[in-house]
Amino acid sequence: MTTGDLETLKDHLIERDYQLLHDVDVYRLLTSRQIQRLSFDPHHPTPLASARACNRALARLRHLGVINALQRRIGGARAGSAGYVWHIAAAGERVLRSLDPNPTKGRRNYREPSRHFVDHTLAVAQLALQVIEADRAGQLKITDLQTEPASWQTSLSPHGTTLTLKPDLRLVTTNGDYEDHWFLEADLATEHLPVIVRQCTAYQTYRETGRYQTSHGLFPAVVWIVPTEHRRVSVSARILAEAQLDVELFTVITADQLPSLLLAGAKDFNTSPQASDRPEGEAPS
């Protein structure tokens, strides 16, 4: 693509197109429905009108070559256009890079991602959408919302090596006079519990460096968002069983509880691992 080709392409894009490209770039993958909720629902009187406008825009941007859909659809072929999962295409990446005076990202690999990567990435986007829609409804105010890799936190180990903590989302919300900081982790019940424990240990190790507290005056609540109540009890019980973990640092909820947690704050929303979460007959390790 020459500079002239790029400028011609940009002439075909409107302001909403740039916002849509930005959203797909930030979240890496989005379904048609998620794009509709982000960019179209606030501006159309009915869900049907919003869906039609979204589908027209996606078809046009795909024709222009700035976005593309994965071969795999959510819900299979019968899901129709609603099942498409979209990502930035090479031309769309060129457009976004042309708008950034100091681009730091390298060119992306456009190979079809694994099913696990797709499912987890869409789950993280779904959590972000819940928060954004709560903000639109006036329930809270988003001060900052960061996805990977902007959400990553770095520190130095005792041996001087760089450690990188990789939250799925970093979130700062305000509700009245209170500001709350959050690290959100989307769990799909596909990871073994020892993996969850290792990530909890990494959060606790990062807290002990004091780096985040130096910049912000507090450390975020770490929230695990799981798909079922059974999984919530299992994760809570395992965290409780690990003597080295500070139970008060972690909150385990199901996705439907996220808005209530953000409104109440971690201290007032009783979802930290409790003794009652330990399966009957199981003692701490």
C-alpha positions in Angstrom: 0.0 0.0 0.0 1.5 3.3 -1.1 1.1 6.6 0.8 -1.4 7.6 -1.9 -3.4 4.4 -1.4 -3.5 4.9 2.3 -4.8 8.5 2.0 -7.4 7.3 -0.5 -8.5 4.6 1.9 -8.8 7.1 4.8 -11.0 9.3 2.7 -13.6 6.5 2.7 -13.6 6.4 6.5 -15.8 8.4 8.8 -15.3 9.3 12.5 -17.3 6.3 13.7 -15.1 4.0 11.6 -12.0 5.2 13.3 -13.6 4.5 16.7 -14.6 1.1 15.6 -11.1 0.3 14.4 -9.7 1.6 17.7 -12.0 -0.7 19.7 -11.2 -3.8 17.6 -7.5 -2.9 18.0 -7.6 -2.4 21.7 -9.6 -5.6 22.5 -7.8 -7.6 19.7 -11.0 -9.6 18.9 -14.6 -8.6 19.1 -17.9 -10.3 18.0 -20.4 -8.4 15.9 -22.7 -8.2 18.9 -19.9 -6.7 21.1 -19.1 -4.1 18.4 -22.8 -3.3 18.2 -22.9 -2.7 22.0 -19.8 -0.6 22.0 -20.3 1.6 18.9 -24.0 1.5 17.8 -26.4 0.8 20.7 -25.9 4.2 22.3 -26.9 6.0 19.0 -29.9 4.0 17.8 -33.5 3.8 19.3 -33.9 0.0 19.0 -31.7 -3.1 19.0 -32.9 -3.9 15.5 -31.9 -0.6 14.1 -28.6 -0.8 15.9 -27.9 -4.3 14.6 -28.7 -3.3 11.0 -26.4 -0.3 11.2 -23.6 -2.3 12.7 -23.8 -5.1 10.1 -23.8 -2.5 7.3 -20.7 -0.8 8.7 -18.9 -4.1 9.3 -19.6 -5.3 5.7 -18.3 -1.9 4.3 -15.1 -2.0 6.4 -14.5 -5.6 5.5 -14.9 -4.6 1.8 -12.3 -1.8 2.3 -9.9 -4.3 3.8 -9.5 -2.7 7.2 -11.1 -5.5 9.3 -11.5 -9.2 8.7 -13.4 -12.0 10.4 -11.9 -15.3 11.7 -12.8 -18.5 9.9 -14.4 -19.8 13.1 -17.7 -18.3 14.1 -19.2 -18.1 17.6 -22.3 -20.4 17.5 -21.3 -22.0 14.2 -22.4 -21.1 10.7 -26.1 -20.9 11.7 -25.3 -17.9 13.9 -25.1 -15.7 10.7 -23.4 -12.4 10.8 -23.8 -12.2 14.6 -21.4 -15.1 14.9 -18.4 -13.3 13.2 -15.3 -12.6 15.3 -13.5 -9.5 13.9 -9.9 -8.5 14.0 -7.8 -5.6 12.5 -6.6 -6.4 8.9 -3.3 -5.3 7.6 -4.8 -2.2 5.9 -6.6 -1.2 9.1 -3.3 -1.5 11.0 -1.7 0.8 8.5 -4.5 3.3 9.1 -4.1 3.2 12.8 -0.3 3.5 12.7 -0.6 6.5 10.4 -2.6 8.3 13.2 0.0 7.5 15.9 3.0 9.9 15.8 5.1 7.4 17.9 3.9 3.9 17.0 5.4 1.2 19.3 3.6 -1.9 18.1 5.2 -4.2 15.6 3.2 -5.8 12.8 0.8 -8.4 13.9 0.8 -12.1 13.0 -2.5 -12.8 11.2 -2.5 -16.6 11.7 -5.8 -18.0 13.0 -5.6 -18.0 16.8 -6.4 -21.0 19.0 -9.9 -21.6 20.3 -8.7 -20.9 23.9 -7.2 -17.5 22.9 -10.4 -16.6 21.1 -12.7 -17.6 24.0 -10.5 -15.8 26.6 -10.1 -12.6 24.6 -13.8 -12.4 24.0 -14.5 -13.0 27.7 -12.2 -10.1 28.7 -14.0 -7.9 26.2 -17.3 -8.9 27.6 -16.2 -7.9 31.1 -15.1 -4.5 29.8 -18.5 -4.1 28.1 -20.3 -4.7 31.4 -18.3 -1.9 33.0 -18.7 0.5 30.1 -22.5 -0.1 30.1 -22.6 0.5 33.8 -20.9 3.8 33.2 -23.3 4.7 30.5 -26.2 4.0 32.8 -24.8 6.4 35.4 -24.1 3.7 38.0 -20.4 4.5 38.2 -17.7 6.4 36.4 -14.7 4.9 34.6 -11.6 6.8 35.3 -9.3 4.4 33.5 -9.8 1.1 31.7 -6.7 -0.7 30.3 -6.5 -4.0 28.4 -3.4 -6.0 27.7 -0.6 -5.0 27.2 -1.4 -1.6 28.7 -2.6 -3.2 31.9 0.7 -5.0 32.5 2.8 -4.0 35.5 6.5 -4.4 35.8 8.8 -4.6 38.8 12.2 -5.9 39.8 12.8 -9.2 41.5 15.2 -9.4 44.5 17.8 -10.6 42.0 17.4 -7.5 39.8 15.5 -9.2 37.0 12.4 -7.7 35.4 9.1 -9.3 36.5 5.9 -8.6 34.5 2.4 -9.1 36.0 -0.2 -9.4 33.3 -3.8 -8.6 34.5 -6.5 -9.2 31.9 -7.9 -5.7 32.7 -6.8 -2.8 34.9 -9.7 -0.7 36.0 -10.2 2.5 38.0 -13.8 3.5 38.9 -15.3 6.3 40.9 -18.5 6.2 42.8 -19.3 9.4 44.7 -16.3 10.4 46.6 -14.6 7.0 46.4 -12.0 5.8 43.8 -11.5 2.1 43.5 -8.7 0.3 41.7 -9.1 -3.2 40.3 -7.2 -6.0 38.6 -9.6 -8.2 36.8 -8.9 -11.8 35.7 -11.3 -13.7 33.4 -11.4 -17.4 34.3 -13.1 -19.9 31.9 -12.7 -22.9 34.2 -10.1 -24.3 31.8 -7.0 -23.6 34.0 -5.9 -26.0 36.8 -6.2 -24.6 40.2 -2.4 -24.6 40.8 -2.2 -22.1 37.9 -4.7 -19.8 39.7 -2.6 -20.1 42.8 0.6 -19.1 40.9 -1.1 -16.1 39.5 -2.4 -15.1 43.0 1.2 -15.5 44.3 2.4 -13.2 41.5 -0.1 -10.5 42.5 1.0 -10.8 46.1 4.6 -10.6 45.2 4.0 -7.5 43.1 2.1 -5.9 45.9 5.1 -6.4 48.2 7.3 -4.3 45.9 5.1 -1.3 46.8 5.5 0.0 43.2 1.8 0.5 42.5 1.2 2.0 45.9 3.9 4.6 45.3 2.2 5.8 42.2 -1.4 5.5 43.4 -1.5 5.4 47.2 -3.2 2.0 47.3 -3.1 -1.5 45.8 -6.0 -2.8 43.6 -8.4 -5.5 44.6 -7.7 -8.6 42.6 -10.9 -10.0 41.2 -11.3 -13.5 39.6 -14.5 -13.7 37.5 -15.6 -17.3 36.9 -18.4 -18.8 34.8 -20.3 -20.8 37.5 -21.0 -20.9 41.2 -19.4 -24.3 41.4 -16.2 -22.8 40.0 -16.4 -19.9 42.3 -16.5 -22.2 45.3 -13.6 -24.3 44.0 -11.4 -21.3 43.3 -12.2 -19.7 46.6 -11.5 -22.9 48.5 -8.2 -23.3 46.9 -7.1 -19.7 47.7 -8.3 -20.2 51.2 -6.2 -23.4 51.5 -3.0 -21.7 50.6 -1.5 -20.4 53.8 0.9 -18.0 52.1 -1.9 -16.1 50.4 -3.5 -13.0 51.9 -7.2 -13.9 51.4 -8.3 -10.3 51.8 -6.5 -9.4 48.6 -8.6 -11.6 46.4 -12.3 -11.6 45.4 -13.9 -14.4 43.5 -17.3 -13.8 41.7 -19.4 -14.9 38.8 -19.8 -12.5 35.9 -23.3 -11.5 36.8 -21.9 -10.1 40.2 -19.4 -7.8 38.6 -21.6 -4.6 38.4 -22.7 -5.1 42.0 -19.1 -5.5 43.1 -18.0 -2.3 41.3 -20.8 -0.4 42.9 -20.3 -1.6 46.4 -16.5 -1.8 46.4 -14.4 -4.8 47.3 -14.5 -4.1 51.1 -18.3 -3.9 51.3 -19.1 -6.7 48.8 -18.5 -10.0 50.7 -17.0 -12.2 48.1 -13.5 -12.8 49.5 -12.7 -16.5 50.0 -14.4 -17.6 53.2 -14.2 -20.7 55.3 -17.7 -21.6 54.1 -16.3 -22.0 50.6 -14.1 -24.9 51.7 -15.6 -28.2 50.5 -16.9 -30.3 53.4 -14.2 -32.3 55.0 -11.3 -30.4 53.4 -8.7 -28.9 55.7 -6.2 -26.2 54.8 -3.0 -27.3 53.3 
